[in-house]
Amino acid sequence: MSKWFVYILECADGTYYTGIAKDCEKRVQEHNTSPKGAKYTRGRRPVKLIFEKEIESRSDALKEEYFIKSLSRDQKKAYLHSK
């Protein structure tokens, strides 16, 4: 079974972006340099990886991503500090 990662980026404007990927380093590079980066991050470059968590399946990674995206900014900060 392939590994997946949930990651959080901090954008140049101080906002957070949450996503999933099989290769975090490659995905962060795409966010910073490629049109394959999310539309949200294209106007907020450069982005910096501030959190990554390895997860067993894509399904579980999507669930964790959804959970993180549902948090407020302050809750995300608390989540980051608890890890």
mmCIF file of the N, C-alpha and C atoms, coordinates in Angstrom:
data_MODEL
# 
_entry.id   MODEL 
# 
loop_
_atom_site.group_PDB 
_atom_site.id 
_atom_site.type_symbol 
_atom_site.label_atom_id 
_atom_site.label_alt_id 
_atom_site.label_comp_id 
_atom_site.label_asym_id 
_atom_site.label_entity_id 
_atom_site.label_seq_id 
_atom_site.pdbx_PDB_ins_code 
_atom_site.Cartn_x 
_atom_site.Cartn_y 
_atom_site.Cartn_z 
_atom_site.occupancy 
_atom_site.B_iso_or_equiv 
_atom_site.pdbx_formal_charge 
_atom_site.auth_seq_id 
_atom_site.auth_comp_id 
_atom_site.auth_asym_id 
_atom_site.auth_atom_id 
_atom_site.pdbx_PDB_model_num 
ATOM 1   N N  . MET A 1 1  ? 0.847   -1.187 0.000   1.00 0.00 ? 1  MET A N  1 
ATOM 2   C CA . MET A 1 1  ? 0.000   0.000  0.000   1.00 0.00 ? 1  MET A CA 1 
ATOM 3   C C  . MET A 1 1  ? 0.890   1.247  0.000   1.00 0.00 ? 1  MET A C  1 
ATOM 4   N N  . SER A 1 2  ? 0.563   2.199  -0.817  1.00 0.00 ? 2  SER A N  1 
ATOM 5   C CA . SER A 1 2  ? 1.392   3.402  -0.910  1.00 0.00 ? 2  SER A CA 1 
ATOM 6   C C  . SER A 1 2  ? 1.069   4.385  0.211   1.00 0.00 ? 2  SER A C  1 
ATOM 7   N N  . LYS A 1 3  ? 2.072   5.132  0.598   1.00 0.00 ? 3  LYS A N  1 
ATOM 8   C CA . LYS A 1 3  ? 1.927   6.129  1.667   1.00 0.00 ? 3  LYS A CA 1 
ATOM 9   C C  . LYS A 1 3  ? 1.450   7.454  1.075   1.00 0.00 ? 3  LYS A C  1 
ATOM 10  N N  . TRP A 1 4  ? 0.686   8.166  1.853   1.00 0.00 ? 4  TRP A N  1 
ATOM 11  C CA . TRP A 1 4  ? 0.223   9.503  1.504   1.00 0.00 ? 4  TRP A CA 1 
ATOM 12  C C  . TRP A 1 4  ? 0.617   10.447 2.626   1.00 0.00 ? 4  TRP A C  1 
ATOM 13  N N  . PHE A 1 5  ? 0.664   11.721 2.304   1.00 0.00 ? 5  PHE A N  1 
ATOM 14  C CA . PHE A 1 5  ? 0.982   12.740 3.289   1.00 0.00 ? 5  PHE A CA 1 
ATOM 15  C C  . PHE A 1 5  ? -0.077  13.824 3.262   1.00 0.00 ? 5  PHE A C  1 
ATOM 16  N N  . VAL A 1 6  ? -0.448  14.281 4.444   1.00 0.00 ? 6  VAL A N  1 
ATOM 17  C CA . VAL A 1 6  ? -1.226  15.510 4.585   1.00 0.00 ? 6  VAL A CA 1 
ATOM 18  C C  . VAL A 1 6  ? -0.199  16.573 4.924   1.00 0.00 ? 6  VAL A C  1 
ATOM 19  N N  . TYR A 1 7  ? -0.299  17.723 4.281   1.00 0.00 ? 7  TYR A N  1 
ATOM 20  C CA . TYR A 1 7  ? 0.682   18.776 4.538   1.00 0.00 ? 7  TYR A CA 1 
ATOM 21  C C  . TYR A 1 7  ? -0.005  20.120 4.710   1.00 0.00 ? 7  TYR A C  1 
ATOM 22  N N  . ILE A 1 8  ? 0.682   21.009 5.417   1.00 0.00 ? 8  ILE A N  1 
ATOM 23  C CA . ILE A 1 8  ? 0.213   22.383 5.573   1.00 0.00 ? 8  ILE A CA 1 
ATOM 24  C C  . ILE A 1 8  ? 1.341   23.295 5.121   1.00 0.00 ? 8  ILE A C  1 
ATOM 25  N N  . LEU A 1 9  ? 0.989   24.241 4.271   1.00 0.00 ? 9  LEU A N  1 
ATOM 26  C CA . LEU A 1 9  ? 1.932   25.245 3.796   1.00 0.00 ? 9  LEU A CA 1 
ATOM 27  C C  . LEU A 1 9  ? 1.598   26.580 4.432   1.00 0.00 ? 9  LEU A C  1 
ATOM 28  N N  . GLU A 1 10 ? 2.622   27.368 4.677   1.00 0.00 ? 10 GLU A N  1 
ATOM 29  C CA . GLU A 1 10 ? 2.400   28.764 5.054   1.00 0.00 ? 10 GLU A CA 1 
ATOM 30  C C  . GLU A 1 10 ? 2.740   29.592 3.830   1.00 0.00 ? 10 GLU A C  1 
ATOM 31  N N  . CYS A 1 11 ? 1.780   30.393 3.387   1.00 0.00 ? 11 CYS A N  1 
ATOM 32  C CA . CYS A 1 11 ? 1.958   31.220 2.198   1.00 0.00 ? 11 CYS A CA 1 
ATOM 33  C C  . CYS A 1 11 ? 2.645   32.533 2.558   1.00 0.00 ? 11 CYS A C  1 
ATOM 34  N N  . ALA A 1 12 ? 3.122   33.232 1.538   1.00 0.00 ? 12 ALA A N  1 
ATOM 35  C CA . ALA A 1 12 ? 3.839   34.492 1.739   1.00 0.00 ? 12 ALA A CA 1 
ATOM 36  C C  . ALA A 1 12 ? 2.988   35.524 2.472   1.00 0.00 ? 12 ALA A C  1 
ATOM 37  N N  . ASP A 1 13 ? 1.660   35.455 2.316   1.00 0.00 ? 13 ASP A N  1 
ATOM 38  C CA . ASP A 1 13 ? 0.779   36.419 2.990   1.00 0.00 ? 13 ASP A CA 1 
ATOM 39  C C  . ASP A 1 13 ? 0.383   35.964 4.397   1.00 0.00 ? 13 ASP A C  1 
ATOM 40  N N  . GLY A 1 14 ? 0.965   34.848 4.870   1.00 0.00 ? 14 GLY A N  1 
ATOM 41  C CA . GLY A 1 14 ? 0.698   34.371 6.224   1.00 0.00 ? 14 GLY A CA 1 
ATOM 42  C C  . GLY A 1 14 ? -0.462  33.399 6.338   1.00 0.00 ? 14 GLY A C  1 
ATOM 43  N N  . THR A 1 15 ? -1.172  33.147 5.240   1.00 0.00 ? 15 THR A N  1 
ATOM 44  C CA . THR A 1 15 ? -2.283  32.199 5.281   1.00 0.00 ? 15 THR A CA 1 
ATOM 45  C C  . THR A 1 15 ? -1.758  30.771 5.191   1.00 0.00 ? 15 THR A C  1 
ATOM 46  N N  . TYR A 1 16 ? -2.630  29.819 5.530   1.00 0.00 ? 16 TYR A N  1 
ATOM 47  C CA . TYR A 1 16 ? -2.279  28.406 5.474   1.00 0.00 ? 16 TYR A CA 1 
ATOM 48  C C  . TYR A 1 16 ? -3.001  27.736 4.314   1.00 0.00 ? 16 TYR A C  1 
ATOM 49  N N  . TYR A 1 17 ? -2.337  26.755 3.723   1.00 0.00 ? 17 TYR A N  1 
ATOM 50  C CA . TYR A 1 17 ? -2.942  25.921 2.691   1.00 0.00 ? 17 TYR A CA 1 
ATOM 51  C C  . TYR A 1 17 ? -2.719  24.470 3.089   1.00 0.00 ? 17 TYR A C  1 
ATOM 52  N N  . THR A 1 18 ? -3.763  23.663 3.044   1.00 0.00 ? 18 THR A N  1 
ATOM 53  C CA . THR A 1 18 ? -3.682  22.252 3.408   1.00 0.00 ? 18 THR A CA 1 
ATOM 54  C C  . THR A 1 18 ? -3.953  21.394 2.183   1.00 0.00 ? 18 THR A C  1 
ATOM 55  N N  . GLY A 1 19 ? -3.165  20.335 2.014   1.00 0.00 ? 19 GLY A N  1 
ATOM 56  C CA . GLY A 1 19 ? -3.359  19.432 0.890   1.00 0.00 ? 19 GLY A CA 1 
ATOM 57  C C  . GLY A 1 19 ? -2.841  18.044 1.202   1.00 0.00 ? 19 GLY A C  1 
ATOM 58  N N  . ILE A 1 20 ? -2.964  17.156 0.208   1.00 0.00 ? 20 ILE A N  1 
ATOM 59  C CA . ILE A 1 20 ? -2.411  15.810 0.333   1.00 0.00 ? 20 ILE A CA 1 
ATOM 60  C C  . ILE A 1 20 ? -1.515  15.544 -0.870  1.00 0.00 ? 20 ILE A C  1 
ATOM 61  N N  . ALA A 1 21 ? -0.544  14.659 -0.686  1.00 0.00 ? 21 ALA A N  1 
ATOM 62  C CA . ALA A 1 21 ? 0.367   14.299 -1.774  1.00 0.00 ? 21 ALA A CA 1 
ATOM 63  C C  . ALA A 1 21 ? 1.082   13.005 -1.429  1.00 0.00 ? 21 ALA A C  1 
ATOM 64  N N  . LYS A 1 22 ? 1.631   12.374 -2.451  1.00 0.00 ? 22 LYS A N  1 
ATOM 65  C CA . LYS A 1 22 ? 2.479   11.206 -2.232  1.00 0.00 ? 22 LYS A CA 1 
ATOM 66  C C  . LYS A 1 22 ? 3.914   11.639 -1.970  1.00 0.00 ? 22 LYS A C  1 
ATOM 67  N N  . ASP A 1 23 ? 4.307   12.789 -2.521  1.00 0.00 ? 23 ASP A N  1 
ATOM 68  C CA . ASP A 1 23 ? 5.672   13.303 -2.377  1.00 0.00 ? 23 ASP A CA 1 
ATOM 69  C C  . ASP A 1 23 ? 5.579   14.784 -2.005  1.00 0.00 ? 23 ASP A C  1 
ATOM 70  N N  . CYS A 1 24 ? 5.759   15.089 -0.725  1.00 0.00 ? 24 CYS A N  1 
ATOM 71  C CA . CYS A 1 24 ? 5.585   16.466 -0.240  1.00 0.00 ? 24 CYS A CA 1 
ATOM 72  C C  . CYS A 1 24 ? 6.582   17.436 -0.866  1.00 0.00 ? 24 CYS A C  1 
ATOM 73  N N  . GLU A 1 25 ? 7.848   17.038 -0.953  1.00 0.00 ? 25 GLU A N  1 
ATOM 74  C CA . GLU A 1 25 ? 8.860   17.948 -1.502  1.00 0.00 ? 25 GLU A CA 1 
ATOM 75  C C  . GLU A 1 25 ? 8.529   18.333 -2.937  1.00 0.00 ? 25 GLU A C  1 
ATOM 76  N N  . LYS A 1 26 ? 8.155   17.346 -3.740  1.00 0.00 ? 26 LYS A N  1 
ATOM 77  C CA . LYS A 1 26 ? 7.786   17.615 -5.135  1.00 0.00 ? 26 LYS A CA 1 
ATOM 78  C C  . LYS A 1 26 ? 6.560   18.524 -5.193  1.00 0.00 ? 26 LYS A C  1 
ATOM 79  N N  . ARG A 1 27 ? 5.585   18.248 -4.345  1.00 0.00 ? 27 ARG A N  1 
ATOM 80  C CA . ARG A 1 27 ? 4.343   19.034 -4.362  1.00 0.00 ? 27 ARG A CA 1 
ATOM 81  C C  . ARG A 1 27 ? 4.596   20.476 -3.941  1.00 0.00 ? 27 ARG A C  1 
ATOM 82  N N  . VAL A 1 28 ? 5.447   20.690 -2.937  1.00 0.00 ? 28 VAL A N  1 
ATOM 83  C CA . VAL A 1 28 ? 5.773   22.057 -2.514  1.00 0.00 ? 28 VAL A CA 1 
ATOM 84  C C  . VAL A 1 28 ? 6.473   22.792 -3.653  1.00 0.00 ? 28 VAL A C  1 
ATOM 85  N N  . GLN A 1 29 ? 7.376   22.098 -4.340  1.00 0.00 ? 29 GLN A N  1 
ATOM 86  C CA . GLN A 1 29 ? 8.059   22.710 -5.482  1.00 0.00 ? 29 GLN A CA 1 
ATOM 87  C C  . GLN A 1 29 ? 7.044   23.099 -6.559  1.00 0.00 ? 29 GLN A C  1 
ATOM 88  N N  . GLU A 1 30 ? 6.056   22.238 -6.802  1.00 0.00 ? 30 GLU A N  1 
ATOM 89  C CA . GLU A 1 30 ? 5.006   22.562 -7.774  1.00 0.00 ? 30 GLU A CA 1 
ATOM 90  C C  . GLU A 1 30 ? 4.221   23.795 -7.332  1.00 0.00 ? 30 GLU A C  1 
ATOM 91  N N  . HIS A 1 31 ? 3.903   23.877 -6.054  1.00 0.00 ? 31 HIS A N  1 
ATOM 92  C CA . HIS A 1 31 ? 3.179   25.049 -5.552  1.00 0.00 ? 31 HIS A CA 1 
ATOM 93  C C  . HIS A 1 31 ? 3.991   26.325 -5.780  1.00 0.00 ? 31 HIS A C  1 
ATOM 94  N N  . ASN A 1 32 ? 5.299   26.234 -5.666  1.00 0.00 ? 32 ASN A N  1 
ATOM 95  C CA . ASN A 1 32 ? 6.155   27.417 -5.781  1.00 0.00 ? 32 ASN A CA 1 
ATOM 96  C C  . ASN A 1 32 ? 6.533   27.786 -7.210  1.00 0.00 ? 32 ASN A C  1 
ATOM 97  N N  . THR A 1 33 ? 6.547   26.814 -8.129  1.00 0.00 ? 33 THR A N  1 
ATOM 98  C CA . THR A 1 33 ? 7.107   27.110 -9.449  1.00 0.00 ? 33 THR A CA 1 
ATOM 99  C C  . THR A 1 33 ? 6.247   26.722 -10.634 1.00 0.00 ? 33 THR A C  1 
ATOM 100 N N  . SER A 1 34 ? 5.293   25.859 -10.443 1.00 0.00 ? 34 SER A N  1 
ATOM 101 C CA . SER A 1 34 ? 4.596   25.255 -11.571 1.00 0.00 ? 34 SER A CA 1 
ATOM 102 C C  . SER A 1 34 ? 3.138   25.689 -11.659 1.00 0.00 ? 34 SER A C  1 
ATOM 103 N N  . PRO A 1 35 ? 2.598   25.689 -12.870 1.00 0.00 ? 35 PRO A N  1 
ATOM 104 C CA . PRO A 1 35 ? 1.154   25.912 -13.008 1.00 0.00 ? 35 PRO A CA 1 
ATOM 105 C C  . PRO A 1 35 ? 0.336   24.781 -12.376 1.00 0.00 ? 35 PRO A C  1 
ATOM 106 N N  . LYS A 1 36 ? 0.991   23.656 -12.028 1.00 0.00 ? 36 LYS A N  1 
ATOM 107 C CA . LYS A 1 36 ? 0.298   22.546 -11.366 1.00 0.00 ? 36 LYS A CA 1 
ATOM 108 C C  . LYS A 1 36 ? -0.006  22.853 -9.905  1.00 0.00 ? 36 LYS A C  1 
ATOM 109 N N  . GLY A 1 37 ? 0.603   23.903 -9.364  1.00 0.00 ? 37 GLY A N  1 
ATOM 110 C CA . GLY A 1 37 ? 0.310   24.302 -7.990  1.00 0.00 ? 37 GLY A CA 1 
ATOM 111 C C  . GLY A 1 37 ? -1.133  24.762 -7.883  1.00 0.00 ? 37 GLY A C  1 
ATOM 112 N N  . ALA A 1 38 ? -1.698  24.652 -6.710  1.00 0.00 ? 38 ALA A N  1 
ATOM 113 C CA . ALA A 1 38 ? -3.094  25.055 -6.501  1.00 0.00 ? 38 ALA A CA 1 
ATOM 114 C C  . ALA A 1 38 ? -3.289  26.529 -6.851  1.00 0.00 ? 38 ALA A C  1 
ATOM 115 N N  . LYS A 1 39 ? -4.441  26.831 -7.391  1.00 0.00 ? 39 LYS A N  1 
ATOM 116 C CA . LYS A 1 39 ? -4.759  28.210 -7.749  1.00 0.00 ? 39 LYS A CA 1 
ATOM 117 C C  . LYS A 1 39 ? -4.606  29.137 -6.541  1.00 0.00 ? 39 LYS A C  1 
ATOM 118 N N  . TYR A 1 40 ? -4.980  28.641 -5.361  1.00 0.00 ? 40 TYR A N  1 
ATOM 119 C CA . TYR A 1 40 ? -4.887  29.438 -4.137  1.00 0.00 ? 40 TYR A CA 1 
ATOM 120 C C  . TYR A 1 40 ? -3.454  29.875 -3.869  1.00 0.00 ? 40 TYR A C  1 
ATOM 121 N N  . THR A 1 41 ? -2.498  28.972 -4.061  1.00 0.00 ? 41 THR A N  1 
ATOM 122 C CA . THR A 1 41 ? -1.108  29.292 -3.715  1.00 0.00 ? 41 THR A CA 1 
ATOM 123 C C  . THR A 1 41 ? -0.383  30.073 -4.806  1.00 0.00 ? 41 THR A C  1 
ATOM 124 N N  . ARG A 1 42 ? -0.869  30.040 -6.041  1.00 0.00 ? 42 ARG A N  1 
ATOM 125 C CA . ARG A 1 42 ? -0.171  30.726 -7.137  1.00 0.00 ? 42 ARG A CA 1 
ATOM 126 C C  . ARG A 1 42 ? 0.020   32.207 -6.882  1.00 0.00 ? 42 ARG A C  1 
ATOM 127 N N  . GLY A 1 43 ? -0.938  32.840 -6.274  1.00 0.00 ? 43 GLY A N  1 
ATOM 128 C CA . GLY A 1 43 ? -0.836  34.271 -5.992  1.00 0.00 ? 43 GLY A CA 1 
ATOM 129 C C  . GLY A 1 43 ? -0.259  34.572 -4.623  1.00 0.00 ? 43 GLY A C  1 
ATOM 130 N N  . ARG A 1 44 ? 0.192   33.529 -3.928  1.00 0.00 ? 44 ARG A N  1 
ATOM 131 C CA . ARG A 1 44 ? 0.681   33.708 -2.552  1.00 0.00 ? 44 ARG A CA 1 
ATOM 132 C C  . ARG A 1 44 ? 2.073   33.102 -2.371  1.00 0.00 ? 44 ARG A C  1 
ATOM 133 N N  . ARG A 1 45 ? 2.832   33.084 -3.445  1.00 0.00 ? 45 ARG A N  1 
ATOM 134 C CA . ARG A 1 45 ? 4.184   32.520 -3.415  1.00 0.00 ? 45 ARG A CA 1 
ATOM 135 C C  . ARG A 1 45 ? 5.164   33.492 -2.796  1.00 0.00 ? 45 ARG A C  1 
ATOM 136 N N  . PRO A 1 46 ? 6.237   32.999 -2.198  1.00 0.00 ? 46 PRO A N  1 
ATOM 137 C CA . PRO A 1 46 ? 6.583   31.595 -2.026  1.00 0.00 ? 46 PRO A CA 1 
ATOM 138 C C  . PRO A 1 46 ? 5.827   30.971 -0.857  1.00 0.00 ? 46 PRO A C  1 
ATOM 139 N N  . VAL A 1 47 ? 5.669   29.658 -0.940  1.00 0.00 ? 47 VAL A N  1 
ATOM 140 C CA . VAL A 1 47 ? 5.046   28.913 0.154   1.00 0.00 ? 47 VAL A CA 1 
ATOM 141 C C  . VAL A 1 47 ? 6.112   28.075 0.848   1.00 0.00 ? 47 VAL A C  1 
ATOM 142 N N  . LYS A 1 48 ? 5.866   27.784 2.129   1.00 0.00 ? 48 LYS A N  1 
ATOM 143 C CA . LYS A 1 48 ? 6.834   27.048 2.940   1.00 0.00 ? 48 LYS A CA 1 
ATOM 144 C C  . LYS A 1 48 ? 6.110   25.892 3.633   1.00 0.00 ? 48 LYS A C  1 
ATOM 145 N N  . LEU A 1 49 ? 6.690   24.707 3.562   1.00 0.00 ? 49 LEU A N  1 
ATOM 146 C CA . LEU A 1 49 ? 6.127   23.539 4.237   1.00 0.00 ? 49 LEU A CA 1 
ATOM 147 C C  . LEU A 1 49 ? 6.340   23.684 5.739   1.00 0.00 ? 49 LEU A C  1 
ATOM 148 N N  . ILE A 1 50 ? 5.237   23.674 6.502   1.00 0.00 ? 50 ILE A N  1 
ATOM 149 C CA . ILE A 1 50 ? 5.371   23.811 7.957   1.00 0.00 ? 50 ILE A CA 1 
ATOM 150 C C  . ILE A 1 50 ? 4.892   22.568 8.704   1.00 0.00 ? 50 ILE A C  1 
ATOM 151 N N  . PHE A 1 51 ? 4.239   21.640 7.982   1.00 0.00 ? 51 PHE A N  1 
ATOM 152 C CA . PHE A 1 51 ? 3.739   20.426 8.637   1.00 0.00 ? 51 PHE A CA 1 
ATOM 153 C C  . PHE A 1 51 ? 3.524   19.347 7.593   1.00 0.00 ? 51 PHE A C  1 
ATOM 154 N N  . GLU A 1 52 ? 3.897   18.121 7.936   1.00 0.00 ? 52 GLU A N  1 
ATOM 155 C CA . GLU A 1 52 ? 3.545   16.964 7.112   1.00 0.00 ? 52 GLU A CA 1 
ATOM 156 C C  . GLU A 1 52 ? 3.316   15.764 8.019   1.00 0.00 ? 52 GLU A C  1 
ATOM 157 N N  . LYS A 1 53 ? 2.358   14.946 7.628   1.00 0.00 ? 53 LYS A N  1 
ATOM 158 C CA . LYS A 1 53 ? 2.009   13.761 8.412   1.00 0.00 ? 53 LYS A CA 1 
ATOM 159 C C  . LYS A 1 53 ? 1.799   12.599 7.451   1.00 0.00 ? 53 LYS A C  1 
ATOM 160 N N  . GLU A 1 54 ? 2.513   11.517 7.692   1.00 0.00 ? 54 GLU A N  1 
ATOM 161 C CA . GLU A 1 54 ? 2.381   10.326 6.849   1.00 0.00 ? 54 GLU A CA 1 
ATOM 162 C C  . GLU A 1 54 ? 1.131   9.556  7.244   1.00 0.00 ? 54 GLU A C  1 
ATOM 163 N N  . ILE A 1 55 ? 0.370   9.145  6.222   1.00 0.00 ? 55 ILE A N  1 
ATOM 164 C CA . ILE A 1 55 ? -0.883  8.427  6.444   1.00 0.00 ? 55 ILE A CA 1 
ATOM 165 C C  . ILE A 1 55 ? -0.921  7.226  5.500   1.00 0.00 ? 55 ILE A C  1 
ATOM 166 N N  . GLU A 1 56 ? -1.507  6.144  5.963   1.00 0.00 ? 56 GLU A N  1 
ATOM 167 C CA . GLU A 1 56 ? -1.481  4.871  5.231   1.00 0.00 ? 56 GLU A CA 1 
ATOM 168 C C  . GLU A 1 56 ? -2.225  4.873  3.895   1.00 0.00 ? 56 GLU A C  1 
ATOM 169 N N  . SER A 1 57 ? -3.376  5.521  3.830   1.00 0.00 ? 57 SER A N  1 
ATOM 170 C CA . SER A 1 57 ? -4.183  5.425  2.608   1.00 0.00 ? 57 SER A CA 1 
ATOM 171 C C  . SER A 1 57 ? -4.640  6.806  2.140   1.00 0.00 ? 57 SER A C  1 
ATOM 172 N N  . ARG A 1 58 ? -4.972  6.877  0.857   1.00 0.00 ? 58 ARG A N  1 
ATOM 173 C CA . ARG A 1 58 ? -5.474  8.132  0.295   1.00 0.00 ? 58 ARG A CA 1 
ATOM 174 C C  . ARG A 1 58 ? -6.781  8.529  0.981   1.00 0.00 ? 58 ARG A C  1 
ATOM 175 N N  . SER A 1 59 ? -7.620  7.554  1.235   1.00 0.00 ? 59 SER A N  1 
ATOM 176 C CA . SER A 1 59 ? -8.899  7.816  1.891   1.00 0.00 ? 59 SER A CA 1 
ATOM 177 C C  . SER A 1 59 ? -8.701  8.465  3.260   1.00 0.00 ? 59 SER A C  1 
ATOM 178 N N  . ASP A 1 60 ? -7.793  7.912  4.058   1.00 0.00 ? 60 ASP A N  1 
ATOM 179 C CA . ASP A 1 60 ? -7.529  8.482  5.384   1.00 0.00 ? 60 ASP A CA 1 
ATOM 180 C C  . ASP A 1 60 ? -6.868  9.853  5.276   1.00 0.00 ? 60 ASP A C  1 
ATOM 181 N N  . ALA A 1 61 ? -6.021  10.033 4.262   1.00 0.00 ? 61 ALA A N  1 
ATOM 182 C CA . ALA A 1 61 ? -5.381  11.338 4.055   1.00 0.00 ? 61 ALA A CA 1 
ATOM 183 C C  . ALA A 1 61 ? -6.430  12.396 3.716   1.00 0.00 ? 61 ALA A C  1 
ATOM 184 N N  . LEU A 1 62 ? -7.394  12.031 2.882   1.00 0.00 ? 62 LEU A N  1 
ATOM 185 C CA . LEU A 1 62 ? -8.469  12.966 2.535   1.00 0.00 ? 62 LEU A CA 1 
ATOM 186 C C  . LEU A 1 62 ? -9.309  13.326 3.760   1.00 0.00 ? 62 LEU A C  1 
ATOM 187 N N  . LYS A 1 63 ? -9.553  12.355 4.619   1.00 0.00 ? 63 LYS A N  1 
ATOM 188 C CA . LYS A 1 63 ? -10.315 12.622 5.849   1.00 0.00 ? 63 LYS A CA 1 
ATOM 189 C C  . LYS A 1 63 ? -9.565  13.584 6.759   1.00 0.00 ? 63 LYS A C  1 
ATOM 190 N N  . GLU A 1 64 ? -8.251  13.378 6.898   1.00 0.00 ? 64 GLU A N  1 
ATOM 191 C CA . GLU A 1 64 ? -7.437  14.264 7.737   1.00 0.00 ? 64 GLU A CA 1 
ATOM 192 C C  . GLU A 1 64 ? -7.372  15.669 7.132   1.00 0.00 ? 64 GLU A C  1 
ATOM 193 N N  . GLU A 1 65 ? -7.234  15.737 5.801   1.00 0.00 ? 65 GLU A N  1 
ATOM 194 C CA . GLU A 1 65 ? -7.225  17.032 5.114   1.00 0.00 ? 65 GLU A CA 1 
ATOM 195 C C  . GLU A 1 65 ? -8.541  17.771 5.372   1.00 0.00 ? 65 GLU A C  1 
ATOM 196 N N  . TYR A 1 66 ? -9.647  17.075 5.243   1.00 0.00 ? 66 TYR A N  1 
ATOM 197 C CA . TYR A 1 66 ? -10.960 17.678 5.469   1.00 0.00 ? 66 TYR A CA 1 
ATOM 198 C C  . TYR A 1 66 ? -11.071 18.198 6.900   1.00 0.00 ? 66 TYR A C  1 
ATOM 199 N N  . PHE A 1 67 ? -10.601 17.395 7.856   1.00 0.00 ? 67 PHE A N  1 
ATOM 200 C CA . PHE A 1 67 ? -10.633 17.810 9.260   1.00 0.00 ? 67 PHE A CA 1 
ATOM 201 C C  . PHE A 1 67 ? -9.824  19.093 9.463   1.00 0.00 ? 67 PHE A C  1 
ATOM 202 N N  . ILE A 1 68 ? -8.603  19.126 8.942   1.00 0.00 ? 68 ILE A N  1 
ATOM 203 C CA . ILE A 1 68 ? -7.742  20.306 9.121   1.00 0.00 ? 68 ILE A CA 1 
ATOM 204 C C  . ILE A 1 68 ? -8.359  21.528 8.454   1.00 0.00 ? 68 ILE A C  1 
ATOM 205 N N  . LYS A 1 69 ? -8.906  21.344 7.256   1.00 0.00 ? 69 LYS A N  1 
ATOM 206 C CA . LYS A 1 69 ? -9.512  22.476 6.547   1.00 0.00 ? 69 LYS A CA 1 
ATOM 207 C C  . LYS A 1 69 ? -10.736 23.022 7.279   1.00 0.00 ? 69 LYS A C  1 
ATOM 208 N N  . SER A 1 70 ? -11.363 22.194 8.111   1.00 0.00 ? 70 SER A N  1 
ATOM 209 C CA . SER A 1 70 ? -12.549 22.651 8.852   1.00 0.00 ? 70 SER A CA 1 
ATOM 210 C C  . SER A 1 70 ? -12.181 23.494 10.074  1.00 0.00 ? 70 SER A C  1 
ATOM 211 N N  . LEU A 1 71 ? -10.905 23.503 10.448  1.00 0.00 ? 71 LEU A N  1 
ATOM 212 C CA . LEU A 1 71 ? -10.464 24.246 11.628  1.00 0.00 ? 71 LEU A CA 1 
ATOM 213 C C  . LEU A 1 71 ? -10.311 25.735 11.323  1.00 0.00 ? 71 LEU A C  1 
ATOM 214 N N  . SER A 1 72 ? -10.521 26.561 12.336  1.00 0.00 ? 72 SER A N  1 
ATOM 215 C CA . SER A 1 72 ? -10.242 27.993 12.202  1.00 0.00 ? 72 SER A CA 1 
ATOM 216 C C  . SER A 1 72 ? -8.725  28.182 12.219  1.00 0.00 ? 72 SER A C  1 
ATOM 217 N N  . ARG A 1 73 ? -8.266  29.373 11.898  1.00 0.00 ? 73 ARG A N  1 
ATOM 218 C CA . ARG A 1 73 ? -6.828  29.654 11.905  1.00 0.00 ? 73 ARG A CA 1 
ATOM 219 C C  . ARG A 1 73 ? -6.221  29.383 13.288  1.00 0.00 ? 73 ARG A C  1 
ATOM 220 N N  . ASP A 1 74 ? -6.886  29.856 14.339  1.00 0.00 ? 74 ASP A N  1 
ATOM 221 C CA . ASP A 1 74 ? -6.378  29.636 15.696  1.00 0.00 ? 74 ASP A CA 1 
ATOM 222 C C  . ASP A 1 74 ? -6.356  28.148 16.047  1.00 0.00 ? 74 ASP A C  1 
ATOM 223 N N  . GLN A 1 75 ? -7.372  27.417 15.622  1.00 0.00 ? 75 GLN A N  1 
ATOM 224 C CA . GLN A 1 75 ? -7.402  25.975 15.868  1.00 0.00 ? 75 GLN A CA 1 
ATOM 225 C C  . GLN A 1 75 ? -6.284  25.267 15.093  1.00 0.00 ? 75 GLN A C  1 
ATOM 226 N N  . LYS A 1 76 ? -5.995  25.746 13.882  1.00 0.00 ? 76 LYS A N  1 
ATOM 227 C CA . LYS A 1 76 ? -4.887  25.166 13.110  1.00 0.00 ? 76 LYS A CA 1 
ATOM 228 C C  . LYS A 1 76 ? -3.561  25.411 13.814  1.00 0.00 ? 76 LYS A C  1 
ATOM 229 N N  . LYS A 1 77 ? -3.379  26.602 14.371  1.00 0.00 ? 77 LYS A N  1 
ATOM 230 C CA . LYS A 1 77 ? -2.149  26.890 15.121  1.00 0.00 ? 77 LYS A CA 1 
ATOM 231 C C  . LYS A 1 77 ? -2.018  25.933 16.303  1.00 0.00 ? 77 LYS A C  1 
ATOM 232 N N  . ALA A 1 78 ? -3.111  25.712 17.029  1.00 0.00 ? 78 ALA A N  1 
ATOM 233 C CA . ALA A 1 78 ? -3.089  24.790 18.168  1.00 0.00 ? 78 ALA A CA 1 
ATOM 234 C C  . ALA A 1 78 ? -2.792  23.367 17.693  1.00 0.00 ? 78 ALA A C  1 
ATOM 235 N N  . TYR A 1 79 ? -3.381  22.971 16.576  1.00 0.00 ? 79 TYR A N  1 
ATOM 236 C CA . TYR A 1 79 ? -3.134  21.648 15.993  1.00 0.00 ? 79 TYR A CA 1 
ATOM 237 C C  . TYR A 1 79 ? -1.655  21.495 15.654  1.00 0.00 ? 79 TYR A C  1 
ATOM 238 N N  . LEU A 1 80 ? -1.072  22.509 15.044  1.00 0.00 ? 80 LEU A N  1 
ATOM 239 C CA . LEU A 1 80 ? 0.345   22.466 14.671  1.00 0.00 ? 80 LEU A CA 1 
ATOM 240 C C  . LEU A 1 80 ? 1.243   22.356 15.896  1.00 0.00 ? 80 LEU A C  1 
ATOM 241 N N  . HIS A 1 81 ? 0.908   23.074 16.947  1.00 0.00 ? 81 HIS A N  1 
ATOM 242 C CA . HIS A 1 81 ? 1.731   23.059 18.157  1.00 0.00 ? 81 HIS A CA 1 
ATOM 243 C C  . HIS A 1 81 ? 1.578   21.764 18.947  1.00 0.00 ? 81 HIS A C  1 
ATOM 244 N N  . SER A 1 82 ? 0.469   21.043 18.725  1.00 0.00 ? 82 SER A N  1 
ATOM 245 C CA . SER A 1 82 ? 0.255   19.788 19.448  1.00 0.00 ? 82 SER A CA 1 
ATOM 246 C C  . SER A 1 82 ? 0.982   18.618 18.789  1.00 0.00 ? 82 SER A C  1 
ATOM 247 N N  . LYS A 1 83 ? 1.474   18.825 17.590  1.00 0.00 ? 83 LYS A N  1 
ATOM 248 C CA . LYS A 1 83 ? 2.119   17.729 16.835  1.00 0.00 ? 83 LYS A CA 1 
ATOM 249 C C  . LYS A 1 83 ? 3.612   17.736 16.976  1.00 0.00 ? 83 LYS A C  1 
# 
